Amino acid sequence: MLHIHNTLSRTKEPLKTAEPGRVRMYVCGMTVYDYCHLGHARMLVGFDVVQRWLRASGYDVDYVRNITDIDDKIIRRAVETGKRMGEVTSFFIDAMHADERALRVQTPTAEPRATEHVGDMLDLIGQLERKGLAYQADDGDVNYAVRAFPGYGKLSGKSLDDLRAGERVAVGSSKRDPLDFVLWKSAKAEEPEESKWTSPYGMGRPGWHIECSAMSKALLGLPLDIHGGGPDLKFPHHENEIAQTEGAYGGQLASIWMHCGPLMVDADKMSKSLGNFRTIRQTIGRGAAVEGYDPAQGDDWFNPREAEMLRFFIVRNHYRSSLNYAPDNLFDAQNALDRLYQTLSNVPPASVTLDWRSPAAQAFKAAMDDDFNTSGAVAALFELAGEVNRTRNAETAGQLRALAGVLGLLEQEPAVYLQSDTRYRRREEGESEGGTLDADAIDAQIAARAAAKQARNFAEADRIREALRAAGVELEDKPGGTTQWRRA
């Protein structure tokens, strides 16, 4: 049985769904005002693996991941660029989807936008107001009365006294209590008209926290089986969601709460606010795509080998672990992934049906059923790769590829993957992306080497081999000649 670490209970619990055989999972998604960075990649890939394993385990999965398309940061970006908010959000939504396709992140069942559910948010605010949990302040904002909800702090483990000790009331604040948070923001004259909605509380827009409470209930109902998100959402966002939803409707918002671990740079979490972030595009993009998104590029903007390197870098670590970003760690992930592809290149895999009774598949399953332990599952893949290398069995190679596919890995053709250029190291070391040999030039050098061997000019053949090696190209020689090549 699948066991999942529940942030709420601080223990691993068996997955028990409200409806047998069906999982209703809601994950907090992006605020679309900029490009996705590697911390976002970790969340996107992490929960993609979760829904993949749930489906592989036989569940019907309703996976909802929202888009926040109304927010102070979006308004600021629109004003700074002189564009409409809809233009800003549409552009960055398209860029996000391109990033997801590059990383083989499957499309959620539904991807609601906050602006599509303002009516649901107002209904929820009205329900809270009727229950004495919301009030309109003198400045026009509608706030949640935190102290009126007895369970506040149960997810994060923060007590009201601890929270109160760290709070200060801002000058001119109309809140009754500094812990109260906004449900509906009163419109300001200088804000764009498209950021304002009519409501019983006057013109304004929803607060951030109310969005997910309204959308999750509207699309999935209550209680959710799983609610997930990034590590920084546990408090206050998810704590506030609990207060809103359970305050309005009673019962539980979610049976299991999941939070992925942070992506660290040195000792700090990667984030836009700290300025230490690196975008997905900067990591796996080609040429101009490193700097930004151009719809005309289609899906040719990224390097498939580097994209899978990034996915593998994330997947081979447990989703709750603290993951340290450093170029050397990505290089190490690339080398490890290359070894798996080299195995499939040496022993072309047969097309097989995954045999879950095999020892390797059983080890893989045991790891994944233990709180989605992908590090253990990847270890099972390398054990199986070792068996393939020993036995040279195409069926076993097929099992390796099929198991890896559950994690969204090893789905490229081995020869194509191994011959793809990798530019990430050169970018990290400040070198130009140009100057590498393309496939035609490599094939020409291999032909010249074969001709030199035929003429018994072995010194020239050795020189060509060493020159290719210096250019990052490794040749595989067999009695009949060079059978294949790969980029180191």
Order of alpha helices (4+ residues) and beta strands (2+ residues): beta-beta-beta-alpha-beta-alpha-alpha-alpha-beta-beta-alpha-beta-beta-alpha-beta-alpha-beta-beta-beta-alpha-alpha-beta-alpha-alpha-alpha-alpha-alpha-alpha-alpha-alpha-beta-beta
